Structure formats: structure tokens, C-alpha cells
């Protein structure tokens, strides 16, 4: 079990939380826009699309909560380990941090796809 000096890791946890919070706010904006358009278009096809988008938004909100939880747990373990080992952290925790970072990047891709699909829906129904 190896240890790494945490100096080079900086404030990675805070950056990840800020990224996730940004997308949470963006989702809230998407939902408001969708609801505004849905109020003006109440055809069967439009309502089905709205329901699908709301499901996708809820899934992404759940993803956000899961990511925040993973980041916060990793951060807690990180700082606990740093205190025990004089500024060094177990390599396993650093690897977990990289895994979480990759999950956030993948989450970003899914949000971009959702945004693209929403734009197409809005162009159709505005």
C-alpha cells in the first residue's frame, strides 16, 4: 500500500462539486424552459416528449446526488488519511478520486446529449 503527497492534487474535490452544482442549476433552467413550452403545446405528442424529458431530468438529478455523495465520501476519507499520514494519502484514494472524476466527465457528456435533444424539441414546438 503506497502513499502519495497530496500537494499536487490541490482542490480537486471542490472543482468536481462546483462542476456538478453547475449542471444541477442548468437542469433546473432546462426544466423551466420545458414547462413553459409544454404549457403552450398540449398535443399528445408534445406531452409524451415532456414526460420523457422529465424522466431524463429526474435521472440526471439522481446522478448528481450520487456523484456529490461519492465526492464527499472520497473527500472525507482523503482528509482523514492525510491527518493520519502527515500530508500523504493512500494511492487507492487517489485512484478512487480519478474514477469519480471520470464519472463526472461522463455525466457531462450525458448532460450535453440531453441539452442537444432538448434544443431539438424546442425547435420543433416553439
Secondary structure, DSSP 8 states (H G I E B T S, - for coil): --EEEGGGGTTHHHHHHHHHHHHHHHHHHHHHHHHHHHHH---HHHHHHHHHHHHHHHHHHHHHHHHHHHHHHHHHHHHHHHHHTTTEEEHHHHHHHHHHHHHHHHHHHHHHHHHHHHHHHHHHH-
